[in-house]
C-alpha cells in the first residue's frame, strides 16, 4: 500500500508549511522566512484542494497535490509534490498543448532521505500522464536536481523572464 495520497482541504495548513520549507531551501537569504502570505493564501488553497479530486480534475488549470503523512507527528505532513496542468498553443511533440508544471516539492527536514519526495513526484507524474500532458516543467534547486534527473528531467536553456504585477 502506498504512503502517498492526494492532499485534502484539511491538509492546507501543512501544505503551506511544507511550501515554506521549499521556499526557504531554494531562496536562502531571499524570499525565505516571510510567512505572512500564508494567511491570505489559506482559503484559496483549501478551495483548490477541494476541487482537485472532483470536477476540476483533468481540465486545463487543474491543480493537484500529493502528500505523505509525517510518520512521527500525527496531523503533520512529511512530504509534498504539487503541480498544475497548463495549456499552451500546440507544437511539434505536443500538438494538444497540455503541459504539466511542478511548482512545490518539499520534505519535512525530520524525514528526509526516505524516498518520500520521489514517491510523491511519481504519483504527480502519473497524474500528468493521465491528463494527457506531453511534457512537465519544473525549476530545480541544485540539491534537488539529482532526484529530478533520476526521474528523467533534463536541464534546458531557458530564456525565461518575469514581470511582477
TISE-751080 format. One line per 4 residues: number of its first residue (from 0); their letters; for each residue x, y, z of N, C-alpha, C. Coordinates in Angstrom, 2 decimals, always signed. Atoms other than C-alpha are relative to their C-alpha. Layout:
TISE-751080
NUM) a) X/Y/Z/X/Y/Z/X/Y/Z; ...
This chain:
TISE-751080
0) xxxx) +0.84/-1.19/+0.00/+0.00/+0.00/+0.00/+0.89/+1.25/+0.00; -0.79/-1.22/+0.13/+1.35/+3.39/-0.99/-0.25/+0.94/+1.17; +0.12/-1.02/-1.03/+2.02/+6.03/+1.63/-0.53/+1.31/-0.58; +0.38/-1.25/+0.67/+1.18/+8.71/-0.94/-1.51/+0.08/-0.13
4) xxxx) +1.43/-0.25/+0.20/-2.28/+10.23/-1.01/-0.19/+1.40/-0.56; +0.32/-1.33/+0.50/-3.95/+13.20/-2.62/-0.29/+0.91/+1.20; +0.22/-0.95/-1.08/-3.95/+16.26/-0.37/-1.47/+0.41/+0.03; +1.38/-0.40/-0.24/-7.30/+17.28/+1.11/-0.05/+1.42/+0.54
8) xxxx) +0.08/-1.38/-0.53/-8.61/+20.72/+2.13/+0.50/+0.13/+1.43; -0.46/-0.08/-1.39/-7.86/+19.91/+5.77/+1.52/-0.10/+0.13; -1.46/+0.02/+0.01/-4.18/+19.48/+4.80/+0.60/+1.37/-0.34; -0.49/-1.27/+0.55/-3.91/+23.10/+3.62/+1.05/+0.68/+0.87
12) xxxx) -0.98/-0.67/-0.88/-2.07/+24.48/+6.67/+1.35/-0.70/-0.12; -1.25/+0.76/+0.12/+0.52/+21.70/+6.42/+0.62/+0.12/-1.39; -0.52/-0.21/+1.36/+0.83/+22.11/+2.64/+0.73/+1.33/-0.05; -0.66/-1.32/-0.03/+1.64/+25.78/+3.22/+1.29/-0.06/+0.81
16) xxxx) -1.23/+0.13/-0.79/+4.18/+24.83/+5.91/+1.10/-0.64/-0.83; -1.02/+0.65/+0.83/+5.96/+22.47/+3.51/+0.40/+0.88/-1.17; -0.38/-0.94/+1.06/+5.81/+25.05/+0.74/+1.03/+0.99/+0.52; -0.98/-0.91/-0.59/+7.65/+27.40/+3.09/+1.34/-0.69/+0.18
20) xxxx) -1.25/+0.76/-0.09/+10.24/+24.67/+3.71/+0.71/+0.04/-1.35; -0.57/-0.04/+1.35/+10.76/+24.53/-0.07/+0.53/+1.40/-0.32; -0.41/-1.38/+0.29/+10.91/+28.32/-0.41/+1.27/+0.34/+0.75; -1.19/-0.30/-0.81/+13.43/+28.60/+2.42/+1.24/-0.70/-0.54
24) xxxx) -1.17/+0.73/+0.50/+15.67/+25.95/+0.83/+0.47/+0.52/-1.35; -0.35/-0.49/+1.33/+15.57/+27.49/-2.65/+0.50/+1.44/+0.05; -0.30/-1.43/-0.02/+15.75/+31.18/-1.76/+0.70/+0.41/+1.28; -0.75/-0.35/-1.20/+18.26/+31.24/+1.07/+0.40/+1.47/-0.04
28) xxxx) -0.33/-1.42/-0.10/+18.56/+34.87/+2.14/-0.86/+0.88/-0.87; +0.86/-0.80/+0.88/+15.91/+35.97/-0.38/-1.41/+0.03/+0.53; +1.42/+0.01/-0.36/+12.18/+35.31/-0.22/-0.27/-0.80/+1.26; +0.21/+0.88/-1.13/+12.60/+32.75/+2.54/-0.25/+0.75/+1.29
32) xxxx) +0.22/-0.57/-1.31/+11.43/+33.41/+6.05/-1.34/+0.69/+0.16; +1.27/-0.70/-0.11/+8.37/+35.56/+5.36/-1.14/-1.01/-0.08; +1.14/+0.92/+0.00/+5.18/+33.68/+6.25/-1.34/+0.73/+0.05; +1.24/-0.76/-0.08/+2.62/+36.50/+6.35/-0.95/-0.29/-1.17
36) xxxx) +0.80/+0.32/+1.17/+1.37/+35.43/+2.90/-0.90/-1.21/+0.24; +0.73/+1.25/-0.20/+0.09/+32.11/+4.28/-1.45/+0.21/+0.43; +1.36/-0.27/-0.44/-2.99/+33.59/+5.97/-0.89/+0.36/-1.18; +0.77/-0.38/+1.18/-4.15/+35.16/+2.71/-0.14/-1.16/-0.97
40) xxxx) +0.00/+1.12/+0.93/-3.30/+32.01/+0.75/-0.90/-1.16/+0.43; +0.68/+1.17/-0.54/-5.08/+29.53/+3.01/-1.40/-0.25/-0.59; +1.32/+0.29/+0.56/-8.71/+29.96/+1.80/+0.05/-0.43/-1.48; -0.13/+0.37/+1.41/-7.66/+29.80/-1.85/+0.52/-1.43/-0.13
44) xxxx) -0.56/+1.35/+0.06/-5.56/+26.68/-1.28/-1.04/-1.03/+0.42; +1.05/+0.95/-0.42/-8.39/+24.97/+0.62/-0.99/-0.23/-1.14; +0.93/+0.12/+1.12/-10.70/+25.69/-2.31/+0.57/-0.82/-1.14; -0.64/+0.75/+1.10/-8.25/+24.38/-4.88/+0.17/-1.47/+0.36
48) xxxx) -0.12/+1.40/-0.42/-7.63/+21.22/-2.84/-1.36/-0.70/-0.05; +1.35/+0.58/+0.08/-11.40/+20.67/-2.67/-0.35/-0.33/-1.45; +0.27/+0.21/+1.43/-11.60/+20.98/-6.48/+0.82/-1.14/-0.58; -0.96/+0.89/+0.65/-8.62/+18.72/-7.18/-0.47/-1.44/-0.11
52) xxxx) +0.49/+1.37/+0.09/-10.49/+15.48/-6.54/-1.32/-0.11/-0.71; +1.34/+0.03/+0.58/-13.73/+16.46/-8.22/-0.04/+0.44/-1.44; +0.26/-0.39/+1.38/-15.00/+18.12/-11.35/+1.17/+0.74/-0.64; -1.12/-0.75/+0.55/-11.88/+20.27/-11.73/+1.13/-0.86/-0.53
56) xxxx) -1.09/+0.88/+0.42/-9.62/+17.27/-12.23/-0.08/-0.23/-1.51; -0.08/+0.30/+1.42/-8.49/+16.78/-15.81/-0.13/+1.20/-0.92; +0.12/-1.16/+0.87/-9.20/+20.26/-17.10/+1.27/+0.83/+0.07; -1.15/-0.90/-0.02/-6.53/+22.74/-18.05/-0.22/+0.98/+1.15
60) xxxx) +0.09/-0.82/-1.20/-5.79/+24.78/-14.96/-0.20/-0.84/+1.25; +0.18/+0.88/-1.15/-6.37/+21.75/-12.74/+1.25/+0.02/+0.86; -1.07/-0.01/-1.00/-4.26/+21.67/-9.59/-0.12/-1.27/+0.82; +0.02/+1.17/-0.86/-3.27/+18.66/-7.55/+1.25/+0.00/+0.88
64) xxxx) -1.14/+0.15/-0.91/-1.02/+17.94/-4.58/-0.04/-1.40/+0.57; -0.14/+1.32/-0.61/+0.24/+14.58/-3.40/+0.88/+0.15/+1.23; -0.69/-0.14/-1.28/+1.43/+14.16/+0.17/+0.23/-1.37/+0.64; -0.21/+1.14/-0.89/+2.76/+11.65/+2.67/-0.12/+0.54/+1.42
68) xxxx) +0.14/-0.41/-1.39/+1.74/+11.91/+6.31/+1.33/-0.19/+0.74; -1.22/+0.09/-0.81/+4.56/+12.53/+8.77/-0.12/-1.23/+0.89; +0.13/+1.26/-0.75/+5.29/+9.15/+10.38/+0.09/+0.15/+1.52; -0.16/-0.16/-1.46/+6.07/+10.58/+13.84/-0.84/+1.11/+0.60
72) xxxx) +0.79/-1.12/-0.51/+3.78/+13.62/+14.11/-1.40/-0.06/-0.58; +1.37/+0.07/+0.50/+0.05/+12.94/+13.76/-0.52/+1.38/-0.39; +0.54/-1.26/+0.50/-1.65/+15.64/+11.72/+0.97/+0.81/-0.82; -1.02/-0.71/+0.78/+1.60/+16.77/+10.11/+0.27/-0.78/-1.28
76) xxxx) -0.40/+0.63/+1.25/+2.78/+16.08/+6.58/+1.51/-0.16/-0.04; -1.43/+0.25/+0.16/+6.16/+14.58/+5.76/+0.54/+0.44/-1.33; -0.48/-0.37/+1.33/+6.33/+15.36/+2.05/-1.16/+0.49/-0.85; +0.97/-0.64/+0.89/+4.56/+17.24/-0.73/+0.58/+0.09/-1.40
80) xxxx) -0.31/-0.34/+1.40/+4.60/+17.43/-4.53/-1.29/+0.55/-0.60; +1.18/-0.66/+0.54/+2.17/+19.87/-6.17/+0.26/+0.50/-1.40; -0.15/-0.49/+1.36/+1.54/+20.89/-9.73/-1.34/+0.34/-0.62; +1.21/-0.36/+0.72/-0.94/+22.11/-12.28/+0.16/-0.35/-1.47
84) xxxx) +0.05/+0.30/+1.42/-1.97/+21.33/-15.83/-0.24/+1.31/-0.74; +0.09/-1.26/+0.74/-1.44/+24.22/-18.25/-0.28/-0.28/-1.47; +0.18/+0.07/+1.45/-2.44/+24.86/-21.84/+0.90/+1.02/-0.66; -0.77/-0.88/+0.86/-0.06/+26.31/-24.37/-0.35/-0.38/-1.43
88) xxxx) +0.31/+0.33/+1.39/-0.70/+26.51/-28.10/+0.89/-1.16/-0.42; -0.72/+1.20/+0.39/+0.31/+23.17/-29.59/+1.23/+0.29/-0.85; -1.22/-0.06/+0.80/+3.60/+22.50/-31.32/+0.41/-1.43/-0.29; -0.52/+1.34/+0.28/+5.59/+19.55/-32.67/+0.35/-0.66/+1.33
92) xxxx) -0.27/+0.71/-1.23/+5.80/+16.94/-29.92/-1.05/+0.21/+1.07; +1.08/-0.27/-0.95/+2.84/+18.44/-28.06/-1.13/+0.73/-0.73; +1.00/-0.67/+0.81/+0.05/+19.17/-30.56/-1.22/+0.49/+0.78; +1.17/-0.41/-0.79/-2.63/+19.46/-27.83/+0.34/+1.07/+1.03
96) xxxx) -0.43/-1.10/-0.86/-0.58/+21.91/-25.76/-0.16/-0.24/+1.49; +0.13/+0.27/-1.44/-1.04/+20.17/-22.40/+1.39/-0.16/+0.62; -1.31/-0.03/-0.66/+1.93/+20.89/-20.13/-0.22/-0.06/+1.50; +0.02/+0.04/-1.45/+2.40/+19.87/-16.54/+1.04/+0.95/+0.56
100) xxxx) -0.97/-0.87/-0.66/+4.10/+22.28/-14.19/+0.06/-0.39/+1.47; -0.24/+0.32/-1.41/+5.58/+21.14/-10.87/+0.53/+1.26/+0.65; -0.45/-1.25/-0.60/+5.95/+24.07/-8.52/+0.25/-0.08/+1.49; -0.26/+0.06/-1.43/+6.24/+22.79/-4.99/+0.26/-1.45/+0.40
104) xxxx) -0.39/+1.31/-0.50/+8.14/+19.71/-3.83/+0.82/+0.26/+1.26; -0.70/-0.23/-1.27/+9.24/+19.57/-0.21/-0.13/-1.21/+0.89; +0.00/+1.04/-1.02/+10.13/+17.12/+2.52/+0.34/+0.65/+1.33; -0.29/-0.49/-1.34/+10.00/+17.90/+6.21/+1.43/-0.40/+0.35
108) xxxx) -1.40/+0.32/-0.32/+13.62/+18.10/+7.42/+0.16/-1.23/+0.89; -0.08/+1.16/-0.90/+12.88/+15.42/+10.06/-0.06/-1.35/-0.71; +0.21/+1.29/+0.67/+12.08/+12.75/+7.45/+0.64/-0.06/-1.39; -0.69/+0.03/+1.30/+14.44/+13.43/+4.56/+0.77/-1.30/-0.18
112) xxxx) -0.79/+1.17/+0.40/+16.33/+10.67/+2.73/-0.76/-1.32/+0.20; +0.81/+1.20/-0.11/+13.42/+8.21/+2.96/-0.75/-0.32/-1.29; +0.67/+0.23/+1.27/+12.22/+8.45/-0.64/-1.38/+0.61/-0.10; +1.34/-0.57/+0.00/+9.12/+10.48/+0.21/-0.23/+0.96/-1.16
116) xxxx) +0.16/-0.93/+1.12/+9.68/+13.25/-2.33/-0.11/-0.76/-1.32; +0.06/+0.83/+1.21/+10.33/+10.64/-5.03/-1.38/-0.64/-0.15; +1.30/+0.65/+0.06/+7.13/+8.78/-4.16/-1.10/+0.99/-0.38; +0.99/-1.03/+0.34/+5.07/+11.99/-4.29/+0.15/+0.44/-1.45
120) xxxx) -0.24/-0.38/+1.40/+6.70/+13.00/-7.58/-0.49/-1.07/-0.96; +0.45/+1.07/+0.89/+5.98/+9.61/-9.13/-1.52/+0.01/-0.15; +1.46/-0.11/+0.08/+2.28/+9.99/-8.27/-0.41/+1.22/-0.82; +0.31/-1.21/+0.76/+2.24/+13.53/-9.64/+0.26/-0.21/-1.49
124) xxxx) -0.31/+0.27/+1.41/+3.92/+12.42/-12.88/-1.03/-0.95/-0.61; +1.04/+0.91/+0.49/+1.38/+9.57/-13.22/-1.28/+0.79/-0.28; +1.19/-0.84/+0.20/-1.41/+12.15/-12.82/+0.14/+0.83/-1.29; -0.21/-0.77/+1.23/+0.12/+14.34/-15.56/-0.20/-0.89/-1.23
128) xxxx) +0.18/+0.92/+1.13/+0.27/+11.31/-17.87/-1.49/-0.27/-0.24; +1.44/+0.25/+0.11/-3.41/+10.54/-17.15/-0.73/+1.19/-0.62; +0.63/-1.22/+0.52/-4.27/+14.15/-18.05/+0.41/+0.30/-1.43; -0.43/-0.21/+1.38/-2.52/+13.86/-21.42/+1.09/+1.03/-0.18
132) xxxx) -1.11/-0.95/+0.13/+0.37/+16.19/-20.65/+1.12/-0.65/-0.81; -1.10/+0.51/+0.83/+3.13/+15.78/-23.24/+1.36/+0.35/+0.58; -1.25/-0.38/-0.64/+5.78/+17.44/-21.08/-0.31/+0.54/+1.39; +0.12/-0.54/-1.35/+6.37/+18.51/-17.50/+1.20/+0.89/+0.24
136) xxxx) -1.05/-0.96/-0.30/+8.36/+21.56/-16.47/+0.09/+0.21/+1.51; -0.21/-0.40/-1.39/+9.86/+22.50/-13.12/+1.28/+0.79/+0.10; -1.24/-0.67/-0.35/+12.53/+24.67/-11.57/+0.61/-0.78/+1.14; -0.64/+0.85/-0.99/+15.06/+22.72/-9.55/+1.13/+0.73/+0.72
140) xxxx) -1.16/-0.46/-0.74/+17.41/+23.70/-6.79/+1.15/-0.97/-0.30; -1.15/+0.87/+0.23/+20.91/+22.28/-7.05/-0.10/-1.28/+0.83; +0.12/+1.17/-0.87/+20.19/+19.95/-4.12/-1.02/-1.01/-0.51; +1.06/+0.90/+0.48/+17.06/+18.53/-5.78/+0.25/-0.52/-1.42
144) xxxx) -0.22/+0.39/+1.39/+18.47/+18.20/-9.29/+0.27/-1.49/-0.19; -0.20/+1.45/+0.20/+19.73/+14.59/-8.82/-1.30/-0.81/+0.04; +1.29/+0.69/-0.05/+16.22/+13.45/-7.85/-0.73/+0.15/-1.33; +0.74/-0.24/+1.24/+14.65/+15.08/-10.90/+0.69/-0.65/-1.19
148) xxxx) -0.74/+0.66/+1.09/+17.39/+13.81/-13.22/-0.27/-1.50/+0.01; +0.27/+1.44/-0.08/+16.77/+10.27/-11.95/-1.41/-0.34/-0.47; +1.36/+0.19/+0.51/+13.10/+10.72/-12.91/-0.11/+0.32/-1.49; -0.03/-0.27/+1.44/+14.13/+11.74/-16.46/+0.01/+1.47/-0.39
152) xxxx) -0.05/-1.44/+0.33/+14.15/+15.55/-16.23/+1.40/+0.37/-0.47; -1.28/-0.49/+0.52/+16.89/+17.38/-18.13/+0.03/+1.51/+0.10; -0.18/-1.46/+0.01/+18.27/+20.90/-17.77/-0.22/+0.49/-1.42; +0.18/-0.60/+1.32/+17.29/+23.14/-20.63/+0.40/+1.46/+0.07
156) xxxx) -0.28/-1.45/+0.02/+18.48/+26.54/-21.68/-1.33/+0.73/+0.02; +1.30/-0.64/-0.17/+15.68/+28.79/-20.56/+0.15/+1.51/+0.01; -0.09/-1.47/+0.05/+15.37/+32.40/-21.60/-1.15/+0.68/+0.75; +1.16/-0.54/-0.73/+12.60/+33.00/-19.04/+0.27/+1.40/+0.53
160) xxxx) -0.01/-1.33/-0.61/+11.81/+36.49/-17.90/-1.28/+0.10/+0.82; +1.19/-0.15/-0.83/+9.29/+37.66/-15.31/-0.27/+1.47/+0.24; +0.49/-1.32/-0.39/+7.24/+40.77/-14.62/-0.91/-0.19/+1.18; +0.87/+0.05/-1.16/+5.77/+41.10/-11.13/-1.03/+1.11/-0.14
164) x) +1.08/-0.99/+0.11/+2.39/+42.86/-11.29/-0.54/+0.37/+1.35
